[in-house]
Amino acid sequence: MKNKIPICGYNKYPKLKLFASSFIISWLLSGLIFNSQAQTANLGKLLHQVETNAPALKAVNSNAKIYEANRREGLGTLFGSVDAFGQLQYFNDNRLTRPISPPINFATLPFDTKQIGYGLSLTLPLDINGQISTHLNSLVHQERAAAYDAQQFRLALLNQAAALYHGIESISGKLEALNKQAYSIRKQLKVTIIAIKVGRRAPVDSLRMESELSNVEGQIADANGTNTRLRAYLSALLNQPVFSDSVAPPVKTPDEIQNSPFLKLAAMRDINNRPDIQSINEKVLAAKSGVTTSWLSFLPKAVLQGSWMENQGFNGKGKDAPFWQLGVTVDLPIWTGLTRVARIQEAEARSDAALYQSNALKASAKAEIVSAIGDWNSGKAQFIAAENSLKSAEEVERIQTEQFNQGRLSVTDYLDAEAKLAFSRASFSAALAHWWQADDSLRLAQGLAPSAYTNYSEVSK
């Protein structure tokens, strides 16, 4: 006999038991609904998370800070340096520690054997040939180029994350279509089994349905594998163990090109907004400054040096007598073994290489815009075709399902209609996802972030 322990009359009052059970079920369902809503992915928010968490982007930004530090170091050379020093010296030379001319006076020694001094020294380069300022100008252009490179990498990373997300959207649409197909086959399989029992259908019909159902389940398993792979790559960009947020199939279409003020420039092949173009322009300027710096090495250079020292010891003026000195050194290089000529040739070669790279990149950028516009228009056409195909497939499936239920259609024709409908649904989601990828690629070719990123930023403000 089982022991029953009543708690607050729970088993004694069935109405109370029913009310408590209903309350618990309602609470659990509301929690599940809330969690599912909280875990629904948003592409704009996701892209901002990639921008914040991606280790690769952090590495590129840190590399840009190296060039910023180099520029500050170059700027610091214009202001020279001031150092504090101290010295302790011992001498055993009789010419310094003993009187050397008559009359001999042992009361005062012109120099002591022990000298202790401390003071300040100054070194200030005088940019009389302009070499320092020209080199600093090169460092400024290098810093800007590194910053633009970081921006270009950021845009490419956001585009990569958006492409993975649209891939997951496409797979979600495919899974939804396959699950609907499997549901319809299972539903009709039950009706077919009943029809077989009453002699309205042949037993082979159920075998065909079961075979097709297995085929659909295999496609679902393959789609789940692709979904897992895409989510793994996306989680790596997010720098998190797993990306488990639910992603619904795409519904909204991209804006028309003529309605976007930014994409209007694409038709004119405007590439000046691209960070990689701005970067290569800065690299060309930096290389030209390097050539000028190399030529300026033939001119004289000057350095201002000075010091002040408090000396404790005999120095001919008495104890604790401070002294200072100030001088300018001018250096005119005459012969350096052709090293300066070699440096000029190296700088000119770097300048030529940067210019050729600039021309190649600009030509490639214009071609990317033309290609991206073509992909965008192709994506739109594919979407319209997929949309029309889906409408036709839905109507055919509705008619043939009615005919099948009336016994006027074979199982093969019914399964073919279901397969075509599933294919049309999956093609619709894939075409829309591809159109969004083409839209993101067109924006990338223009030097812009995906529209989801921009729209989310505006909403957040």
Secondary structure, 3 states (H helix, E strand, C coil): CCCCCCCCCCCCCHHHHHHHHHHHHHHHHHHHHHHHHHCECCHHHHHHHHHHHCHHHHHHHHHHHHHHHHHHHHHHHHHCEEEEEEEEEECCCHHHHCCCCCCCCCCCCCCCCEEEEEEEEEEEEECCCCHHHHHHHHHHHHHHHHHHHHHHHHHHHHHHHHHHHHHHHHHHHHHHHHHHHHHHHHHHHHHHHHHHHCCCCCHHHHHHHHHHHHHHHHHHHHHHHHHHHHHHHHHHHHCCCCCCCECCCCCCCCCCHHHCHHHHHHHHCCCCCCHHHHHHHHHHHHHHHHHHHHHHCCCCEEEEEEEEEEEECCCCCCCCEEEEEEEEEEECCCCCCCHHHHHHHHHHHHHHHHHHHHHHHHHHHHHHHHHHHHHHHHHHHHHHHHHHHHHHHHHHHHHHHHHHHCCCCCHHHHHHHHHHHHHHHHHHHHHHHHHHHHHHHHHHHCCCCCHHHHHHHHHHC
